[in-house]
Amino acid sequence: MLTPQGLKGKQYRITGNAYPRLGRPPKKSRKVFALLGALLALALIGLGGVQLWDIFTGKGKHASAQACANPSGKPLAAPTPDAGPTAPGTAAAPIDPAAVPQPAAVTVNVYNATAKAGLAARTAEELKKRGFTIGKVGNAPAELDKKVPGTAQVVAGPTGAGAATLVGSVIAGATSTADARTDATVDFVIGDSYNALLDETQAAAALAAATRPVPAPSSTGSC
């Protein structure tokens, strides 16, 4: 080896522990992306494990059923006992249209449960004009006198359900109740809020709503 002048025969020596790099130094962004990718992979693995657990334990199916039954997400209220007769202004269960007779086949007893004199006679005359057959007309029995706060109370037996639906359609907000009578007569008991019968167009619409069939629930299991 040749020795440069001035070194007096000494040779070069490599000192220190640093060596030149042969490639590009890694960028910090690559390390950040690698870390994010690892975190995302761990999150996906964890989510998949939770879903598999729900499937095998049946919790997912139970939650789906609750979501279908209660789409609002609010806690369901406890069922309340049957409140009895339909309250004024509420819709009763639809009835088969074939069970609704013609007005001429329905005998209506008109009773006045208010303090207004002559109201039963005037109402009976209006019902007669609509084609109904009028039976008894007078004051309401003691158990109903001054005790009907709504527009009217329609009372019929089991065989008069269709007739009661027809009579109830001529007055807005009537309450329907049943008794043990064996014939198909209907009692029309006038209440404190009664003003007048619905006109024929409104009565026809009310009857159509009362006899509209209820769609059968879907059996596909979807919400």
N, CA, C and O of each residue as an XYZ file, in Angstrom:
892
protein
N       0.849     -1.173      0.000
C       0.000      0.000      0.000
C       0.891      1.232      0.000
O       1.885      1.305      0.723
N       0.513      2.190     -0.823
C       1.260      3.421     -0.903
C       0.924      4.325      0.251
O      -0.236      4.447      0.642
N       1.949      4.964      0.802
C       1.740      5.860      1.936
C       1.911      7.279      1.478
O       2.976      7.627      0.968
N       0.906      8.119      1.635
C       1.020      9.522      1.192
C       2.142     10.217      1.952
O       2.518      9.835      3.060
N       2.651     11.246      1.306
C       3.704     12.005      1.942
C       3.226     12.689      3.198
O       2.084     13.141      3.272
N       4.114     12.767      4.208
C       3.797     13.423      5.458
C       3.234     12.500      6.513
O       3.078     12.898      7.667
N       2.918     11.241      6.125
C       2.366     10.324      7.116
C       3.433      9.451      7.743
O       3.171      8.675      8.662
N       4.651      9.597      7.221
C       5.790      8.885      7.795
C       5.502      7.402      7.952
O       5.680      6.845      9.036
N       5.068      6.774      6.904
C       4.903      5.334      6.892
C       3.674      4.802      7.579
O       3.477      3.587      7.607
N       2.805      5.686      8.156
C       1.575      5.212      8.814
C       0.484      4.888      7.798
O       0.402      5.539      6.757
N      -0.352      3.892      8.084
C      -1.443      3.490      7.196
C      -2.788      4.087      7.668
O      -2.951      4.493      8.819
N      -3.744      4.117      6.710
C      -5.095      4.568      7.075
C      -5.750      3.559      8.000
O      -5.574      2.350      7.845
N      -6.505      4.065      8.958
C      -7.317      3.214      9.832
C      -8.778      3.759      9.888
O      -9.029      4.961      9.971
N      -9.678      2.820      9.837
C     -11.119      3.198      9.924
C     -11.530      3.167     11.376
O     -11.461      2.129     12.033
N     -11.946      4.276     11.856
C     -12.359      4.382     13.258
C     -13.845      4.731     13.349
O     -14.462      5.158     12.373
N     -14.397      4.538     14.537
C     -15.835      4.836     14.748
C     -16.720      3.630     14.461
O     -16.246      2.602     13.976
N     -18.034      3.764     14.769
C     -18.987      2.651     14.549
C     -20.111      3.026     13.597
O     -21.127      2.331     13.595
N     -20.007      4.038     12.817
C     -21.023      4.469     11.847
C     -20.624      4.014     10.472
O     -19.469      4.139     10.064
N     -21.604      3.479      9.754
C     -21.361      2.995      8.408
C     -22.327      3.694      7.454
O     -23.437      4.046      7.854
N     -21.950      3.886      6.282
C     -22.853      4.549      5.313
C     -24.066      3.672      5.003
O     -23.951      2.452      4.883
N     -25.256      4.327      4.873
C     -26.467      3.602      4.525
C     -26.471      3.309      3.031
O     -25.993      4.101      2.219
N     -27.028      2.143      2.691
C     -27.071      1.760      1.293
C     -28.441      2.019      0.665
O     -28.561      2.041     -0.560
N     -29.487      2.216      1.499
C     -30.827      2.465      0.959
C     -31.401      3.760      1.485
O     -30.769      4.487      2.251
N     -32.654      4.033      1.036
C     -33.309      5.252      1.480
C     -33.774      5.100      2.928
O     -34.290      4.051      3.314
N     -33.594      6.114      3.695
C     -34.053      6.026      5.094
C     -35.595      5.949      5.128
O     -36.257      6.643      4.356
N     -36.176      5.111      6.018
C     -37.646      4.992      6.078
C     -38.282      6.301      6.511
O     -37.766      7.018      7.368
N     -39.410      6.588      5.896
C     -40.123      7.808      6.232
C     -41.048      7.560      7.419
O     -41.514      6.440      7.628
N     -41.312      8.616      8.198
C     -42.177      8.492      9.363
C     -43.617      8.164      8.974
O     -44.332      7.492      9.719
N     -44.047      8.656      7.769
C     -45.426      8.416      7.365
C     -45.705      6.934      7.169
O     -46.807      6.451      7.428
N     -44.657      6.205      6.693
C     -44.848      4.774      6.489
C     -45.086      4.080      7.819
O     -45.911      3.171      7.907
N     -44.380      4.494      8.837
C     -44.577      3.899     10.146
C     -45.984      4.195     10.681
O     -46.607      3.337     11.307
N     -46.478      5.411     10.431
C     -47.820      5.781     10.885
C     -48.875      4.931     10.196
O     -49.790      4.421     10.843
N     -48.743      4.778      8.859
C     -49.695      3.972      8.109
C     -49.671      2.517      8.556
O     -50.717      1.876      8.658
N     -48.489      2.004      8.817
C     -48.369      0.627      9.270
C     -49.060      0.441     10.617
O     -49.714     -0.578     10.840
N     -48.922      1.416     11.517
C     -49.565      1.338     12.818
C     -51.084      1.400     12.702
O     -51.794      0.650     13.371
N     -51.585      2.305     11.841
C     -53.032      2.399     11.639
C     -53.601      1.120     11.045
O     -54.678      0.669     11.434
N     -52.865      0.537     10.096
C     -53.313     -0.714      9.495
C     -53.405     -1.832     10.507
O     -54.334     -2.639     10.472
N     -52.438     -1.881     11.410
C     -52.464     -2.906     12.440
C     -53.657     -2.709     13.379
O     -54.316     -3.680     13.751
N     -53.940     -1.458     13.766
C     -55.079     -1.185     14.644
C     -56.401     -1.528     13.973
O     -57.308     -2.058     14.616
N     -56.517     -1.223     12.660
C     -57.741     -1.539     11.937
C     -57.955     -3.042     11.857
O     -59.077     -3.525     12.007
N     -56.883     -3.775     11.623
C     -56.995     -5.227     11.548
C     -57.446     -5.807     12.883
O     -58.279     -6.713     12.917
N     -56.907     -5.295     13.972
C     -57.319     -5.771     15.296
C     -58.795     -5.460     15.563
O     -59.509     -6.278     16.143
N     -59.254     -4.260     15.134
C     -60.654     -3.892     15.336
C     -61.591     -4.811     14.556
O     -62.623     -5.233     15.078
N     -61.234     -5.127     13.295
C     -62.057     -6.024     12.486
C     -62.113     -7.418     13.091
O     -63.167     -8.054     13.104
N     -60.997     -7.884     13.582
C     -60.974     -9.207     14.197
C     -61.869     -9.242     15.436
O     -62.611    -10.199     15.655
N     -61.782     -8.168     16.248
C     -62.627     -8.104     17.435
C     -64.104     -8.053     17.102
O     -64.905     -8.717     17.761
N     -64.496     -7.260     16.069
C     -65.898     -7.158     15.669
C     -66.419     -8.494     15.162
O     -67.534     -8.897     15.493
N     -65.620     -9.175     14.367
C     -66.032    -10.485     13.869
C     -66.239    -11.477     14.991
O     -67.155    -12.299     14.937
N     -65.399    -11.408     16.004
C     -65.561    -12.309     17.137
C     -66.850    -12.052     17.895
O     -67.516    -12.994     18.325
N     -67.208    -10.784     18.063
C     -68.451    -10.448     18.761
C     -69.663    -10.936     17.987
O     -70.602    -11.463     18.582
N     -69.657    -10.767     16.659
C     -70.776    -11.215     15.843
C     -70.922    -12.732     15.884
O     -72.034    -13.253     15.967
N     -69.796    -13.435     15.826
C     -69.858    -14.895     15.908
C     -70.409    -15.339     17.266
O     -71.174    -16.300     17.346
N     -70.020    -14.643     18.317
C     -70.523    -14.978     19.651
C     -72.028    -14.791     19.732
O     -72.731    -15.626     20.303
N     -72.536    -13.676     19.151
C     -73.972    -13.433     19.166
C     -74.731    -14.492     18.379
O     -75.824    -14.904     18.767
N     -74.135    -14.935     17.256
C     -74.796    -15.935     16.419
C     -74.922    -17.259     17.165
O     -75.987    -17.876     17.177
N     -73.833    -17.685     17.781
C     -73.832    -18.980     18.441
C     -74.630    -18.967     19.748
O     -75.175    -19.997     20.146
N     -74.703    -17.837     20.406
C     -75.456    -17.764     21.666
C     -76.904    -17.371     21.454
O     -77.698    -17.484     22.387
N     -77.295    -16.904     20.240
C     -78.675    -16.526     19.956
C     -79.029    -15.129     20.364
O     -80.190    -14.740     20.232
N     -78.071    -14.331     20.866
C     -78.384    -12.974     21.299
C     -78.746    -12.079     20.126
O     -79.594    -11.197     20.267
N     -78.133    -12.282     18.992
C     -78.405    -11.440     17.835
C     -79.824    -11.602     17.337
O     -80.482    -10.633     16.960
N     -80.298    -12.876     17.342
C     -81.663    -13.131     16.897
C     -82.663    -12.498     17.831
O     -83.667    -11.933     17.396
N     -82.377    -12.597     19.155
C     -83.285    -12.004     20.139
C     -83.354    -10.494     19.993
O     -84.428     -9.903     20.103
N     -82.202     -9.865     19.745
C     -82.171     -8.411     19.578
C     -82.922     -7.982     18.332
O     -83.589     -6.947     18.331
N     -82.816     -8.788     17.247
C     -83.524     -8.447     16.008
C     -85.025     -8.514     16.219
O     -85.770     -7.672     15.720
N     -85.470     -9.540     16.975
C     -86.901     -9.652     17.242
C     -87.398     -8.476     18.044
O     -88.495     -7.976     17.796
N     -86.595     -8.015     19.023
C     -87.015     -6.858     19.800
C     -87.064     -5.607     18.943
O     -87.952     -4.773     19.120
N     -86.116     -5.459     18.008
C     -86.094     -4.282     17.141
C     -87.312     -4.244     16.243
O     -87.864     -3.173     15.990
N     -87.750     -5.434     15.743
C     -88.936     -5.481     14.901
C     -90.190     -5.148     15.700
O     -91.093     -4.464     15.219
N     -90.223     -5.649     16.933
C     -91.412     -5.403     17.743
C     -91.479     -3.983     18.250
O     -92.566     -3.479     18.533
N     -90.319     -3.315     18.373
C     -90.293     -1.962     18.938
C     -89.333     -1.099     18.131
O     -88.241     -0.799     18.613
N     -89.711     -0.678     16.888
C     -88.792      0.081     16.040
C     -88.380      1.418     16.611
O     -87.365      1.972     16.189
N     -89.141      1.966     17.569
C     -88.778      3.262     18.131
C     -87.583      3.181     19.049
O     -86.938      4.193     19.324
N     -87.278      1.977     19.533
C     -86.155      1.818     20.433
C     -86.461      2.165     21.862
O     -85.588      2.030     22.719
N     -87.693      2.618     22.166
C     -88.057      2.987     23.525
C     -88.531      1.748     24.275
O     -88.982      0.792     23.643
N     -88.442      1.735     25.592
C     -88.902      0.577     26.358
C     -90.383      0.347     26.147
O     -91.174      1.289     26.113
N     -90.752     -0.926     26.004
C     -92.138     -1.265     25.800
C     -92.903     -1.172     27.113
O     -92.410     -1.593     28.159
N     -94.107     -0.619     27.053
C     -94.916     -0.494     28.256
C     -95.566     -1.828     28.571
O     -95.815     -2.634     27.674
N     -95.833     -2.054     29.815
C     -96.485     -3.289     30.234
C     -97.907     -3.311     29.713
O     -98.564     -2.271     29.681
N     -98.412     -4.502     29.292
C     -99.782     -4.569     28.777
C    -100.783     -4.201     29.847
O    -100.617     -4.530     31.022
N    -101.820     -3.515     29.422
C    -102.853     -3.085     30.348
C    -104.065     -3.986     30.203
O    -104.309     -4.496     29.110
N    -104.818     -4.198     31.242
C    -106.005     -5.057     31.151
C    -107.070     -4.428     30.279
O    -107.061     -3.222     30.031
N    -107.990     -5.265     29.816
C    -109.066     -4.798     28.949
C    -109.886     -3.731     29.666
O    -110.349     -3.932     30.789
N    -110.055     -2.595     28.997
C    -110.766     -1.475     29.616
C    -112.270     -1.595     29.480
O    -113.005     -0.730     29.957
N    -112.758     -2.693     28.813
C    -114.193     -2.870     28.690
C    -114.703     -2.323     27.383
O    -114.032     -2.480     26.363
N    -115.863     -1.683     27.361
C    -116.457     -1.196     26.113
C    -115.596     -0.140     25.442
O    -114.784      0.535     26.076
N    -115.800     -0.023     24.148
C    -115.060      0.961     23.381
C    -115.398      2.365     23.848
O    -116.571      2.719     23.957
N    -114.366      3.174     24.127
C    -114.598      4.538     24.598
C    -115.061      5.423     23.463
O    -114.789      5.121     22.301
N    -115.753      6.511     23.767
C    -116.223      7.406     22.709
C    -115.077      7.939     21.877
O    -114.053      8.373     22.406
N    -115.263      7.899     20.549
C    -114.251      8.436     19.649
C    -113.194      7.448     19.256
O    -112.355      7.780     18.418
N    -113.173      6.211     19.825
C    -112.173      5.224     19.473
C    -112.768      4.235     18.495
O    -113.979      4.015     18.473
N    -111.905      3.640     17.683
C    -112.362      2.730     16.642
C    -112.505      1.321     17.201
O    -111.589      0.827     17.858
N    -113.640      0.662     16.952
C    -113.840     -0.705     17.379
C    -113.202     -1.652     16.368
O    -112.776     -1.238     15.289
N    -113.143     -2.941     16.740
C    -112.569     -3.928     15.835
C    -113.441     -4.037     14.584
O    -114.667     -4.051     14.699
N    -112.839     -4.116     13.385
C    -113.627     -4.200     12.155
C    -114.513     -5.441     12.154
O    -114.142     -6.476     12.709
N    -115.674     -5.336     11.532
C    -116.633     -6.435     11.456
C    -116.827     -6.817     10.002
O    -116.614     -6.001      9.106
N    -117.230     -8.055      9.769
C    -117.442     -8.547      8.416
C    -118.574     -7.744      7.765
O    -119.666     -7.650      8.325
N    -118.318     -7.163      6.578
C    -119.391     -6.383      5.915
C    -120.646     -7.202      5.658
O    -121.749     -6.656      5.641
N    -120.487     -8.528      5.455
C    -121.659     -9.363      5.192
C    -122.564     -9.484      6.408
O    -123.733     -9.852      6.284
N    -122.018     -9.170      7.597
C    -122.818     -9.266      8.822
C    -123.618     -8.003      9.106
O    -124.385     -7.958     10.068
N    -123.446     -6.979      8.280
C    -124.155     -5.711      8.484
C    -125.457     -5.730      7.679
O    -125.415     -5.795      6.451
N    -126.604     -5.675      8.342
C    -127.879     -5.731      7.620
C    -128.251     -4.386      7.006
O    -127.575     -3.381      7.225
N    -129.320     -4.382      6.244
C    -129.866     -3.145      5.714
C    -130.623     -2.410      6.825
O    -131.124     -3.050      7.749
N    -130.715     -1.076      6.750
C    -131.394     -0.321      7.815
C    -132.810     -0.805      8.106
O    -133.228     -0.821      9.264
N    -133.555     -1.200      7.074
C    -134.945     -1.620      7.292
C    -135.039     -2.875      8.149
O    -136.071     -3.125      8.771
N    -133.967     -3.666      8.188
C    -133.972     -4.902      8.970
C    -133.521     -4.688     10.405
O    -133.445     -5.639     11.182
N    -133.219     -3.439     10.763
C    -132.703     -3.129     12.103
C    -133.768     -2.365     12.880
O    -134.229     -1.308     12.447
N    -134.151     -2.905     14.027
C    -135.084     -2.234     14.917
C    -134.285     -1.477     15.976
O    -133.497     -2.071     16.712
N    -134.494     -0.161     16.048
C    -133.735      0.694     16.953
C    -134.662      1.247     18.020
O    -135.700      1.839     17.722
N    -134.268      1.043     19.266
C    -134.947      1.678     20.400
C    -134.182      2.949     20.758
O    -132.979      2.896     21.016
N    -134.867      4.084     20.774
C    -134.214      5.370     21.002
C    -134.556      5.868     22.402
O    -135.724      6.046     22.747
N    -133.496      6.092     23.213
C    -133.693      6.540     24.589
C    -132.908      7.831     24.827
O    -131.797      8.005     24.326
N    -133.501      8.706     25.585
C    -132.885      9.993     25.899
C    -132.308      9.945     27.319
O    -133.044      9.812     28.296
N    -130.965     10.058     27.414
C    -130.307     10.043     28.721
C    -129.900     11.442     29.161
O    -129.117     11.592     30.099
N    -130.428     12.477     28.487
C    -130.077     13.850     28.812
C    -131.274     14.567     29.451
O    -132.353     13.997     29.615
N    -131.045     15.816     29.798
C    -132.127     16.632     30.376
C    -132.893     17.401     29.307
O    -133.787     18.180     29.636
N    -132.564     17.200     28.037
C    -133.227     17.911     26.949
C    -134.514     17.182     26.571
O    -134.463     16.032     26.133
N    -135.632     17.813     26.730
C    -136.919     17.177     26.456
C    -137.144     17.017     24.957
O    -136.762     17.882     24.169
N    -137.762     15.911     24.568
C    -138.134     15.677     23.176
C    -137.004     15.222     22.282
O    -137.214     15.044     21.082
N    -135.803     15.026     22.825
C    -134.651     14.669     21.980
C    -134.777     13.260     21.417
O    -134.341     13.005     20.295
N    -135.362     12.345     22.175
C    -135.515     10.967     21.691
C    -136.475     10.918     20.502
O    -136.217     10.209     19.530
N    -137.565     11.657     20.572
C    -138.549     11.639     19.483
C    -137.957     12.222     18.207
O    -138.153     11.678     17.120
N    -137.229     13.334     18.343
C    -136.646     13.950     17.151
C    -135.578     13.039     16.523
O    -135.487     12.921     15.301
N    -134.798     12.419     17.359
C    -133.758     11.526     16.842
C    -134.363     10.289     16.197
O    -133.871      9.817     15.172
N    -135.415      9.770     16.787
C    -136.094      8.611     16.200
C    -136.652      8.948     14.820
O    -136.624      8.119     13.910
N    -137.154     10.166     14.675
C    -137.676     10.582     13.370
C    -136.556     10.646     12.332
O    -136.749     10.256     11.180
N    -135.381     11.141     12.746
C    -134.242     11.193     11.823
C    -133.780      9.786     11.428
O    -133.450      9.535     10.268
N    -133.761      8.888     12.386
C    -133.360      7.510     12.075
C    -134.381      6.832     11.155
O    -134.014      6.036     10.290
N    -135.642      7.149     11.345
C    -136.672      6.592     10.472
C    -136.475      7.055      9.032
O    -136.692      6.292      8.090
N    -136.053      8.335      8.865
C    -135.797      8.841      7.522
C    -134.620      8.119      6.866
O    -134.551      8.028      5.641
N    -133.700      7.607      7.677
C    -132.551      6.864      7.139
C    -132.906      5.417      6.790
O    -132.067      4.673      6.282
N    -134.164      5.021      7.067
C    -134.606      3.677      6.698
C    -134.667      2.699      7.848
O    -135.037      1.544      7.640
N    -134.313      3.120      9.074
C    -134.353      2.210     10.218
C    -135.794      1.992     10.687
O    -136.659      2.852     10.523
N    -136.020      0.824     11.271
C    -137.296      0.527     11.905
C    -137.225      0.974     13.358
O    -136.318      0.570     14.087
N    -138.161      1.794     13.781
C    -138.124      2.362     15.125
C    -138.954      1.501     16.071
O    -140.098      1.151     15.778
N    -138.353      1.168     17.209
C    -139.044      0.402     18.240
C    -139.523      1.313     19.349
O    -140.408      2.138     19.122
N    -138.968      1.189     20.540
C    -139.373      1.993     21.687
C    -138.704      3.360     21.648
O    -137.562      3.485     21.208
N    -139.418      4.385     22.111
C    -138.883      5.742     22.178
C    -139.247      6.310     23.550
O    -140.413      6.280     23.945
N    -138.259      6.824     24.273
C    -138.556      7.391     25.579
C    -137.284      7.734     26.336
O    -136.204      7.848     25.757
N    -137.439      7.895     27.636
C    -136.300      8.212     28.484
C    -135.442      6.962     28.721
O    -135.925      5.831     28.657
N    -134.161      7.205     28.996
C    -133.233      6.101     29.218
C    -133.536      5.416     30.543
O    -134.051      6.058     31.459
N    -133.227      4.126     30.666
C    -133.414      3.442     31.949
C    -132.525      4.055     33.019
O    -131.589      4.795     32.717
N    -132.826      3.743     34.262
C    -132.163      4.397     35.391
C    -130.657      4.180     35.387
O    -129.903      5.074     35.771
N    -130.215      3.016     34.961
C    -128.772      2.750     34.981
C    -128.000      3.568     33.953
O    -126.773      3.638     34.024
N    -128.700      4.193     32.991
C    -128.045      5.016     31.977
C    -128.485      6.486     32.019
O    -127.823      7.342     31.433
N    -129.560      6.775     32.683
C    -130.077      8.148     32.688
C    -129.064      9.112     33.301
O    -128.602      8.907     34.424
N    -128.725     10.159     32.560
C    -127.743     11.177     32.957
C    -126.341     10.589     33.189
O    -125.527     11.171     33.906
N    -126.073      9.432     32.574
C    -124.783      8.767     32.778
C    -124.082      8.437     31.467
O    -123.216      7.564     31.416
N    -124.468      9.150     30.400
C    -123.814      8.955     29.102
C    -123.171     10.281     28.720
O    -123.831     11.121     28.108
N    -121.887     10.496     29.065
C    -121.266     11.797     28.810
C    -120.927     12.041     27.343
O    -120.751     13.190     26.937
N    -120.833     10.982     26.542
C    -120.476     11.152     25.135
C    -121.675     11.486     24.277
O    -122.696     11.967     24.769
N    -121.540     11.226     22.983
C    -122.631     11.540     22.053
C    -123.766     10.538     22.155
O    -124.939     10.909     22.118
N    -123.411      9.257     22.285
C    -124.443      8.226     22.361
C    -123.820      6.917     22.809
O    -122.605      6.734     22.734
N    -124.662      6.014     23.275
C    -124.242      4.667     23.627
C    -125.124      3.696     22.863
O    -126.350      3.738     22.964
N    -124.485      2.818     22.094
C    -125.194      1.824     21.291
C    -125.075      0.487     22.002
O    -123.973      0.005     22.263
N    -126.234     -0.112     22.316
C    -126.260     -1.360     23.080
C    -126.967     -2.426     22.249
O    -128.043     -2.195     21.697
N    -126.330     -3.615     22.170
C    -126.907     -4.722     21.416
C    -126.424     -6.031     22.006
O    -125.462     -6.060     22.774
N    -127.100     -7.123     21.643
C    -126.708     -8.454     22.079
C    -125.766     -9.107     21.090
O    -125.381     -8.485     20.100
N    -125.387    -10.360     21.342
C    -124.452    -11.056     20.443
C    -124.959    -11.183     19.009
O    -124.164    -11.125     18.071
N    -126.254    -11.354     18.825
C    -126.789    -11.504     17.473
C    -126.989    -10.166     16.763
O    -127.288    -10.132     15.570
N    -126.825     -9.070     17.496
C    -127.034     -7.745     16.890
C    -125.764     -6.970     16.661
O    -125.810     -5.745     16.554
N    -124.597     -7.655     16.578
C    -123.320     -6.950     16.396
C    -123.281     -6.187     15.074
O    -122.824     -5.045     15.030
N    -123.756     -6.809     14.006
C    -123.763     -6.129     12.713
C    -124.716     -4.944     12.704
O    -124.405     -3.892     12.147
N    -125.876     -5.120     13.321
C    -126.849     -4.024     13.396
C    -126.305     -2.880     14.237
O    -126.512     -1.713     13.905
N    -125.605     -3.205     15.332
C    -125.026     -2.161     16.173
C    -123.946     -1.387     15.423
O    -123.807     -0.179     15.611
N    -123.183     -2.073     14.576
C    -122.178     -1.382     13.765
C    -122.835     -0.397     12.812
O    -122.337      0.712     12.622
N    -123.944     -0.795     12.215
C    -124.652      0.088     11.295
C    -125.217      1.300     12.038
O    -125.102      2.428     11.559
N    -125.825      1.074     13.200
C    -126.392      2.186     13.962
C    -125.283      3.108     14.468
O    -125.429      4.330     14.430
N    -124.188      2.537     14.937
C    -123.088      3.350     15.444
C    -122.421      4.205     14.385
O    -121.765      5.193     14.715
N    -122.578      3.842     13.108
C    -121.939      4.610     12.042
C    -122.649      5.927     11.745
O    -122.098      6.772     11.040
N    -123.855      6.117     12.266
C    -124.595      7.346     11.963
C    -124.335      8.439     12.987
O    -124.856      9.546     12.852
N    -123.531      8.145     14.018
C    -123.243      9.134     15.041
C    -121.758      9.088     15.370
O    -121.200      8.015     15.601
N    -121.127     10.241     15.391
C    -119.687     10.293     15.666
C    -119.423     10.079     17.150
O    -120.102     10.657     17.999
N    -118.429      9.241     17.459
C    -117.982      9.058     18.834
C    -118.895      8.235     19.709
O    -118.840      8.361     20.932
N    -119.734      7.397     19.128
C    -120.634      6.581     19.940
C    -119.861      5.461     20.629
O    -118.888      4.937     20.088
N    -120.307      5.105     21.828
C    -119.749      3.988     22.572
C    -120.588      2.747     22.316
O    -121.816      2.805     22.381
N    -119.937      1.621     22.024
C    -120.649      0.370     21.771
C    -120.479     -0.572     22.952
O    -119.356     -0.827     23.386
N    -121.576     -1.087     23.473
C    -121.546     -2.066     24.556
C    -122.474     -3.222     24.214
O    -123.362     -3.099     23.370
N    -122.252     -4.346     24.885
C    -123.055     -5.537     24.625
C    -123.772     -5.961     25.890
O    -123.272     -5.764     26.997
N    -124.968     -6.554     25.713
C    -125.690     -7.127     26.841
C    -126.120     -8.537     26.471
O    -125.667     -9.080     25.464
N    -126.983     -9.131     27.269
C    -127.333    -10.542     27.089
C    -128.630    -10.741     26.304
O    -129.167    -11.849     26.311
N    -129.145     -9.737     25.641
C    -130.395     -9.912     24.887
C    -130.210    -10.946     23.777
O    -129.115    -11.104     23.238
N    -131.263    -11.628     23.454
C    -131.187    -12.695     22.449
C    -131.657    -12.254     21.070
O    -131.410    -12.956     20.090
N    -132.326    -11.113     20.968
C    -132.766    -10.646     19.651
C    -131.715     -9.700     19.063
O    -130.675     -9.453     19.673
N    -132.005     -9.176     17.869
C    -131.051     -8.317     17.162
C    -131.406     -6.845     17.260
O    -130.915     -6.042     16.467
N    -132.255     -6.469     18.222
C    -132.595     -5.052     18.392
C    -131.396     -4.277     18.923
O    -130.493     -4.843     19.539
N    -131.406     -2.974     18.673
C    -130.309     -2.107     19.090
C    -130.885     -0.927     19.857
O    -131.860     -0.309     19.428
N    -130.268     -0.618     21.003
C    -130.656      0.569     21.769
C    -129.740      1.728     21.400
O    -128.516      1.601     21.427
N    -130.348      2.858     21.055
C    -129.613      4.079     20.762
C    -129.884      5.040     21.914
O    -130.937      5.674     21.976
N    -128.909      5.137     22.831
C    -129.082      5.968     24.021
C    -128.357      7.292     23.800
O    -127.136      7.308     23.647
N    -129.082      8.381     23.783
C    -128.521      9.699     23.471
C    -127.780     10.250     24.687
O    -128.307     10.248     25.799
N    -126.549     10.723     24.462
C    -125.730     11.255     25.534
C    -125.682     12.767     25.555
O    -126.265     13.439     24.704
N    -124.971     13.294     26.554
C    -124.921     14.743     26.769
C    -124.267     15.503     25.615
O    -124.615     16.659     25.373
N    -123.325     14.878     24.895
C    -122.595     15.577     23.830
C    -123.275     15.471     22.470
O    -122.732     15.936     21.468
N    -124.438     14.874     22.428
C    -125.120     14.673     21.143
C    -125.650     15.993     20.587
O    -126.255     16.794     21.299
N    -125.402     16.193     19.283
C    -125.953     17.359     18.584
C    -126.861     16.940     17.432
O    -128.005     17.382     17.330
N    -126.327     16.075     16.565
C    -127.090     15.632     15.405
C    -126.435     14.393     14.833
O    -125.293     14.069     15.157
N    -127.180     13.698     13.969
C    -126.620     12.552     13.264
C    -125.639     13.029     12.194
O    -125.729     14.160     11.718
N    -124.710     12.164     11.825
C    -123.852     12.459     10.683
C    -124.694     12.492      9.413
O    -125.722     11.822      9.321
N    -124.245     13.279      8.434
C    -124.972     13.232      7.165
C    -124.696     11.881      6.493
O    -123.817     11.134      6.921
N    -125.448     11.583      5.449
C    -125.385     10.249      4.847
C    -124.005      9.939      4.266
O    -123.560      8.792      4.307
N    -123.329     10.948      3.729
C    -121.986     10.711      3.175
C    -120.998     10.370      4.289
O    -120.192      9.449      4.149
N    -121.061     11.108      5.385
C    -120.176     10.839      6.510
C    -120.495      9.488      7.148
O    -119.586      8.768      7.560
N    -121.763      9.147      7.232
C    -122.156      7.864      7.803
C    -121.668      6.705      6.951
O    -121.231      5.681      7.476
N    -121.743      6.868      5.626
C    -121.258      5.813      4.731
C    -119.755      5.617      4.880
O    -119.269      4.486      4.866
N    -119.016      6.720      5.023
C    -117.566      6.621      5.213
C    -117.239      5.948      6.548
O    -116.315      5.139      6.627
N    -118.005      6.287      7.606
C    -117.779      5.659      8.908
C    -118.075      4.168      8.873
O    -117.364      3.384      9.502
N    -119.111      3.763      8.150
C    -119.433      2.345      8.030
C    -118.355      1.606      7.243
O    -117.990      0.482      7.589
N    -117.848      2.234      6.189
C    -116.779      1.603      5.407
C    -115.532      1.396      6.257
O    -114.863      0.368      6.144
N    -115.218      2.373      7.108
C    -114.053      2.241      7.982
C    -114.260      1.147      9.021
O    -113.316      0.438      9.372
N    -115.482      1.006      9.513
C    -115.761     -0.001     10.538
C    -115.766     -1.411      9.982
O    -115.563     -2.369     10.727
N    -115.996     -1.556      8.678
C    -116.044     -2.892      8.071
C    -114.842     -3.161      7.181
O    -114.832     -4.135      6.429
N    -113.829     -2.305      7.260
C    -112.633     -2.522      6.441
C    -111.876     -3.734      6.982
O    -111.614     -3.798      8.183
N    -111.517     -4.692      6.133
C    -110.790     -5.891      6.632
C    -109.408     -5.517      7.116
O    -108.774     -4.611      6.575
N    -108.940     -6.218      8.140
C    -107.620     -6.001      8.703
C    -106.619     -6.866      7.942
O    -106.830     -8.075      7.846
N    -105.524     -6.293      7.389
C    -104.546     -7.115      6.662
C    -103.876     -8.112      7.586
O    -103.574     -7.801      8.738
N    -103.642     -9.323      7.070
C    -102.995    -10.364      7.859
C    -101.533    -10.019      8.079
O    -100.891     -9.484      7.175
N    -100.991    -10.308      9.248
C     -99.568    -10.006      9.504
C     -98.653    -10.841      8.621
O     -98.958    -11.993      8.310
N     -97.533    -10.256      8.220
C     -96.582    -10.944      7.369
C     -95.891    -12.044      8.133
O     -95.544    -11.872      9.301
N     -95.681    -13.218      7.458
C     -95.007    -14.356      8.083
C     -93.580    -14.516      7.613
O     -92.955    -15.542      7.881
N     -93.046    -13.517      6.912
C     -91.689    -13.624      6.380
C     -90.648    -13.372      7.447
O     -89.483    -13.722      7.260
N     -91.033    -12.773      8.564
C     -90.086    -12.522      9.640
C     -89.357    -11.211      9.517
O     -88.557    -10.870     10.388
N     -89.609    -10.462      8.453
C     -88.939     -9.164      8.301
C     -89.733     -8.106      9.030
O     -90.923     -8.265      9.298
N     -89.037     -7.004      9.350
C     -89.710     -5.920     10.070
C     -90.637     -5.169      9.145
O     -91.295     -4.218      9.568
